[in-house]
């Protein structure tokens, strides 16, 4: 029975899982958005949200607690500086998961995980890739329109 077993082990040992989540949390803090699998994103959300909550209070003890988890002084500086100012009035829910579809190689569900307060600049830059098919696609009307205009000009 799975009583009181709340987190996903992700098929890894405890040390590998903790170091992977710490690296992903540092990347999320530094880049504000990362692409990963859905299972890792859900595990990362549970890992990073308490750290962001801790960063709202800039004390020596809270910096030590967060550094114990992340082990990256540049990520700590970014978290307690810029990120803490943006999330100061937010009561929780600092991250958002946006599903992208499946990965072609192994059909793993892929997604973005991003910091919520930073999406105004990021949302405009990323577009999901178009679905690839093996069959030939139909011609669009936009591609046929210049041909029709050229023939009308020759007729005149």
Backbone bond lengths (Angstrom), bond angles and torsions (degrees), N, CA, C in turn:
res aa  C-N    CA-C-N  psi(-1)  N-CA   C-N-CA  omega(-1)  CA-C   N-CA-C  phi
1 X - - - 1.442 - - 1.517 110.73 -
2 X 1.321 116.66 150.68 1.463 122.57 -176.32 1.524 112.07 -101.83
3 X 1.299 119.20 36.89 1.451 119.93 -179.15 1.528 110.77 -64.04
4 X 1.319 115.77 130.63 1.463 123.95 174.74 1.525 113.62 61.99
5 X 1.326 117.33 29.18 1.464 122.28 175.83 1.522 106.82 -110.26
6 X 1.335 117.11 94.68 1.447 120.65 -165.65 1.519 115.24 -98.22
7 X 1.322 121.35 -21.43 1.458 119.30 -174.34 1.529 110.90 -112.39
8 X 1.327 114.50 156.60 1.458 122.94 -178.18 1.529 108.61 -82.18
9 X 1.320 116.42 129.79 1.462 120.72 -179.13 1.524 112.12 -80.98
10 X 1.323 118.15 -14.71 1.464 124.51 175.59 1.524 113.68 59.08
11 X 1.314 117.99 21.39 1.458 121.34 177.33 1.511 113.61 67.47
12 X 1.316 118.45 29.05 1.460 122.58 -176.12 1.515 110.19 -131.85
13 X 1.333 115.01 162.32 1.459 119.14 174.18 1.528 108.47 -72.89
14 X 1.308 116.52 166.45 1.460 120.71 -176.64 1.526 111.49 -63.21
15 X 1.325 117.69 -40.96 1.467 119.80 -179.04 1.523 111.30 -68.89
16 X 1.339 116.81 -40.67 1.468 120.14 178.13 1.525 110.54 -65.07
17 X 1.313 116.70 -41.87 1.465 121.17 -179.72 1.527 111.01 -64.38
18 X 1.316 117.91 -43.91 1.462 120.12 -178.11 1.523 111.52 -67.59
19 X 1.336 117.64 -39.78 1.463 119.16 179.13 1.523 111.01 -71.14
20 X 1.337 117.94 -35.55 1.465 120.90 177.76 1.527 110.54 -65.36
21 X 1.327 117.83 -44.01 1.456 120.67 179.50 1.531 111.33 -66.79
22 X 1.329 117.20 -35.94 1.461 120.11 177.39 1.531 110.43 -65.48
23 X 1.327 117.48 -43.23 1.464 121.07 178.21 1.523 111.23 -64.38
24 X 1.331 116.91 -41.82 1.461 120.07 179.52 1.530 110.57 -67.34
25 X 1.321 117.98 -36.81 1.462 121.24 178.30 1.528 110.39 -65.72
26 X 1.323 117.68 -40.93 1.464 120.57 176.99 1.522 110.53 -63.26
27 X 1.323 117.07 -42.10 1.466 120.40 178.56 1.523 111.21 -64.28
28 X 1.324 116.84 -40.19 1.460 120.84 179.00 1.532 110.81 -64.51
29 X 1.311 117.19 -41.33 1.456 120.87 -179.66 1.527 110.83 -68.37
30 X 1.312 117.35 -40.39 1.464 120.57 -177.25 1.528 112.25 -75.36
31 X 1.338 117.65 -40.71 1.474 121.09 -173.39 1.523 113.58 -101.65
32 X 1.309 117.38 -10.90 1.475 124.54 177.98 1.522 114.13 70.55
33 X 1.307 119.91 -13.79 1.468 122.79 177.06 1.523 108.45 -156.79
34 X 1.339 116.55 133.64 1.459 120.55 175.27 1.522 109.05 -134.66
35 X 1.314 115.78 157.57 1.456 122.41 177.35 1.522 107.75 -107.03
36 X 1.320 116.51 130.93 1.455 121.42 -178.24 1.522 109.06 -156.56
37 X 1.322 116.67 -176.75 1.460 119.87 177.03 1.526 109.32 -78.85
38 X 1.303 115.71 160.60 1.462 120.88 -176.27 1.531 111.58 -64.84
39 X 1.326 117.70 -40.58 1.466 120.46 -179.18 1.528 111.12 -64.73
40 X 1.343 117.04 -42.02 1.460 120.16 178.61 1.522 111.03 -67.63
41 X 1.333 116.70 -36.31 1.464 119.91 179.65 1.524 110.97 -65.54
42 X 1.312 117.24 -41.06 1.465 120.21 178.76 1.523 111.04 -65.84
43 X 1.345 116.65 -39.37 1.462 119.87 177.22 1.533 110.80 -67.47
44 X 1.337 116.07 -38.78 1.462 120.51 179.28 1.523 111.42 -66.08
45 X 1.320 116.79 -36.60 1.462 120.69 179.18 1.530 110.49 -61.25
46 X 1.338 116.30 -43.64 1.464 119.95 177.91 1.526 111.85 -66.36
47 X 1.340 116.61 -27.84 1.455 121.62 -177.24 1.529 112.30 -81.18
48 X 1.347 116.89 -41.49 1.460 120.18 -168.73 1.532 113.24 -90.39
49 X 1.318 118.44 -26.64 1.470 119.07 -176.79 1.525 113.30 -64.21
50 X 1.339 121.01 -41.47 1.472 118.86 174.30 1.530 113.43 -63.04
51 X 1.346 116.92 -30.68 1.463 119.51 178.04 1.526 110.96 -69.17
52 X 1.334 116.59 -38.54 1.461 119.83 178.26 1.528 110.10 -67.85
53 X 1.327 116.66 -39.01 1.462 119.98 176.13 1.521 110.58 -61.23
54 X 1.320 116.20 -40.57 1.464 121.10 179.56 1.531 110.99 -65.29
55 X 1.338 116.79 -30.93 1.466 119.89 -176.29 1.520 113.14 -74.07
56 X 1.332 118.42 -13.14 1.461 120.18 178.74 1.523 111.37 -63.67
57 X 1.321 116.47 -31.89 1.460 121.85 179.36 1.529 107.49 -102.05
58 X 1.311 117.47 106.54 1.468 121.51 -174.57 1.522 110.16 -87.61
59 X 1.328 115.90 82.69 1.458 121.57 175.92 1.514 108.36 -119.79
60 X 1.303 115.59 166.30 1.462 120.34 178.98 1.519 110.91 -62.30
61 X 1.320 116.41 -41.31 1.454 119.81 -179.13 1.533 111.51 -64.67
62 X 1.318 117.47 -43.58 1.460 118.67 -179.15 1.528 110.95 -67.24
63 X 1.325 117.73 -35.49 1.470 120.03 175.51 1.532 110.56 -63.67
64 X 1.314 117.35 -39.76 1.470 120.52 179.54 1.515 111.69 -66.93
65 X 1.323 116.70 -39.62 1.466 120.70 179.66 1.525 110.23 -64.91
66 X 1.328 116.96 -43.80 1.462 120.26 -179.69 1.520 110.39 -69.87
67 X 1.338 117.62 -38.78 1.467 120.02 178.91 1.520 111.77 -65.35
68 X 1.325 116.39 -31.20 1.464 119.74 177.04 1.526 110.56 -61.37
69 X 1.337 116.90 -33.72 1.456 120.50 -179.89 1.521 113.09 -84.91
70 X 1.327 118.58 -40.74 1.463 121.08 -171.87 1.526 114.55 -92.14
71 X 1.317 118.47 -38.25 1.463 123.62 -179.76 1.531 112.95 57.89
72 X 1.331 116.84 38.57 1.458 120.87 178.63 1.530 107.72 -145.25
73 X 1.327 116.78 109.21 1.460 119.06 -173.07 1.523 113.01 -70.54
74 X 1.344 118.19 -25.54 1.460 120.10 177.43 1.529 111.01 -71.53
75 X 1.332 115.90 -38.56 1.463 119.93 176.62 1.528 110.62 -67.64
76 X 1.327 117.29 -36.20 1.469 121.22 178.12 1.528 109.97 -64.57
77 X 1.334 115.76 -42.98 1.461 120.01 179.57 1.525 110.90 -62.64
78 X 1.322 116.81 -43.38 1.464 121.17 178.46 1.528 111.02 -65.59
79 X 1.332 116.62 -41.92 1.457 121.29 -177.55 1.529 111.23 -65.53
80 X 1.316 117.78 -47.61 1.460 120.56 -177.19 1.528 112.07 -79.42
81 X 1.323 118.12 -16.34 1.454 120.56 178.88 1.511 112.00 -93.20
82 X 1.313 116.24 -84.00 1.468 121.71 -171.52 1.530 112.87 -73.05
83 X 1.326 117.64 -45.40 1.467 120.69 -175.65 1.525 110.90 -67.43
84 X 1.322 117.89 -41.92 1.473 120.98 -178.71 1.525 111.94 -63.29
85 X 1.336 117.35 -33.87 1.467 119.95 177.65 1.527 110.82 -67.39
86 X 1.337 116.70 -39.02 1.471 119.90 -178.13 1.520 112.04 -69.83
87 X 1.333 118.14 -35.15 1.464 120.81 -174.82 1.525 112.88 -100.05
88 X 1.321 117.94 13.15 1.464 120.94 -174.15 1.527 112.88 -59.62
89 X 1.329 118.38 -37.16 1.459 120.58 -177.00 1.520 112.83 -98.50
90 X 1.317 119.15 -1.33 1.465 122.45 -178.93 1.528 109.92 -85.71
91 X 1.337 118.85 130.16 1.467 120.36 -176.30 1.530 114.48 -81.33
92 X 1.294 119.20 -5.22 1.465 122.71 179.73 1.510 108.93 158.72
93 X 1.328 117.50 -176.39 1.453 120.93 179.60 1.513 111.74 67.22
94 X 1.318 116.86 56.81 1.459 121.42 -174.62 1.525 112.78 -83.84
95 X 1.332 117.78 -16.79 1.458 121.07 -177.03 1.517 110.54 -119.48
96 X 1.319 115.24 157.44 1.463 122.48 178.63 1.517 107.91 -133.61
97 X 1.335 116.15 138.13 1.458 121.95 176.90 1.518 108.11 -109.20
98 X 1.339 116.53 125.36 1.462 122.64 178.76 1.524 107.62 -118.19
99 X 1.319 117.00 118.15 1.457 121.55 -177.47 1.522 110.46 -75.66
100 X 1.335 115.84 140.38 1.459 121.80 -176.50 1.519 113.56 -111.26
101 X 1.303 119.07 -21.24 1.462 121.36 -174.48 1.514 108.98 127.34
102 X 1.319 115.97 -155.64 1.461 119.34 -177.76 1.518 110.61 -110.68
103 X 1.334 115.64 151.16 1.457 121.86 175.90 1.513 108.38 -78.18
104 X 1.314 116.78 138.58 1.454 120.04 -172.55 1.531 112.81 -68.32
105 X 1.314 118.66 -35.55 1.453 120.82 -174.34 1.513 114.14 -68.78
106 X 1.331 117.50 -46.27 1.463 120.24 -174.69 1.525 113.64 -128.31
107 X 1.323 117.74 8.42 1.469 123.71 178.02 1.522 112.61 60.90
108 X 1.333 116.43 31.34 1.463 120.16 175.59 1.524 108.76 -78.99
109 X 1.336 118.54 136.73 1.467 119.79 178.10 1.531 110.57 -69.34
110 X 1.331 116.38 125.34 1.455 122.05 -177.13 1.528 110.52 -104.54
111 X 1.333 116.25 156.95 1.461 120.30 -179.66 1.527 110.11 -159.91
112 X 1.328 114.82 164.93 1.452 122.89 166.63 1.512 107.27 -94.13
113 X 1.305 116.82 146.44 1.456 120.82 162.59 1.516 105.11 -125.31
114 X 1.329 116.10 129.44 1.451 120.39 -174.55 1.510 110.29 -139.18
115 X 1.321 115.32 159.12 1.450 120.95 172.12 1.521 107.91 -78.91
116 X 1.321 117.12 130.69 1.459 122.71 -169.74 1.521 112.48 -62.24
117 X 1.305 118.50 -41.27 1.460 121.35 -173.71 1.523 113.75 -76.01
118 X 1.317 118.52 -1.67 1.458 121.61 -177.84 1.523 112.86 -110.63
119 X 1.324 119.24 10.75 1.452 119.44 -171.69 1.518 114.10 -80.34
120 X 1.348 120.88 -14.17 1.454 120.52 -177.18 1.530 111.79 -64.01
121 X 1.309 119.03 -32.96 1.459 121.46 178.00 1.519 111.82 -89.07
122 X 1.328 117.03 -31.99 1.452 120.52 -173.29 1.521 113.19 -83.32
123 X 1.306 118.55 -33.06 1.459 121.06 -173.43 1.519 112.43 -63.81
124 X 1.318 118.36 -28.33 1.460 121.47 -177.82 1.514 112.94 -78.35
125 X 1.328 118.55 -22.42 1.455 120.85 -171.53 1.510 114.39 -88.53
126 X 1.317 119.35 -24.81 1.457 121.28 -172.23 1.516 109.93 -107.78
127 X 1.342 115.53 127.90 1.451 121.21 174.65 1.519 107.83 -121.82
128 X 1.344 118.79 136.26 1.452 119.75 178.53 1.525 110.73 -65.82
129 X 1.309 116.06 147.56 1.464 121.57 -178.99 1.526 110.33 -68.12
130 X 1.322 115.65 149.29 1.459 120.71 179.32 1.524 109.57 -72.93
131 X 1.313 116.36 149.29 1.454 121.63 -179.87 1.527 109.53 -72.03
132 X 1.319 116.73 130.79 1.459 121.28 -179.52 1.523 109.43 -91.84
133 X 1.319 115.88 138.06 1.456 121.25 175.31 1.517 108.93 -127.83
134 X 1.313 116.50 160.85 1.457 120.52 -179.87 1.519 112.43 -88.99
135 X 1.318 117.11 -19.87 1.450 119.48 -178.15 1.520 110.78 -86.99
136 X 1.316 115.40 160.42 1.453 120.28 -179.75 1.523 109.35 -72.82
137 X 1.311 116.50 137.54 1.458 120.76 179.89 1.518 111.21 -85.00
138 X 1.322 116.07 160.71 1.455 121.07 177.26 1.517 109.34 -75.94
139 X 1.330 116.50 152.23 1.452 120.47 175.99 1.525 108.79 -73.25
140 X 1.304 115.13 139.45 1.460 118.80 178.84 1.516 109.80 -85.50
141 X 1.304 116.96 161.39 1.462 121.34 179.14 1.521 110.78 -67.26
142 X 1.329 117.12 -28.63 1.462 120.27 179.15 1.532 110.45 -65.40
143 X 1.333 117.36 -35.48 1.456 121.21 179.59 1.526 110.43 -73.99
144 X 1.325 118.84 -31.58 1.462 121.89 -179.14 1.518 111.86 -80.92
145 X 1.327 118.96 -25.24 1.461 122.76 -174.50 1.531 113.33 -61.05
146 X 1.345 120.87 -46.30 1.468 119.17 179.72 1.530 112.41 -62.40
147 X 1.320 118.22 -32.56 1.457 121.40 179.10 1.519 109.39 -66.77
148 X 1.326 117.70 -42.22 1.463 121.62 -179.99 1.526 111.17 -65.89
149 X 1.334 118.05 -38.47 1.456 120.97 178.63 1.512 111.90 -67.47
150 X 1.331 117.30 -36.84 1.462 121.35 -179.58 1.527 110.61 -66.82
151 X 1.318 118.32 -38.29 1.459 120.54 -179.93 1.518 111.12 -70.70
152 X 1.320 118.16 -32.40 1.478 121.35 178.28 1.534 109.90 -67.96
153 X 1.329 117.66 -37.77 1.453 120.93 179.99 1.525 111.22 -67.34
154 X 1.328 117.70 -37.00 1.463 121.37 179.38 1.522 110.38 -69.08
155 X 1.317 117.29 -33.73 1.463 121.60 -178.58 1.526 110.59 -67.51
156 X 1.304 118.68 -30.33 1.464 121.91 -179.13 1.463 109.99 -76.48
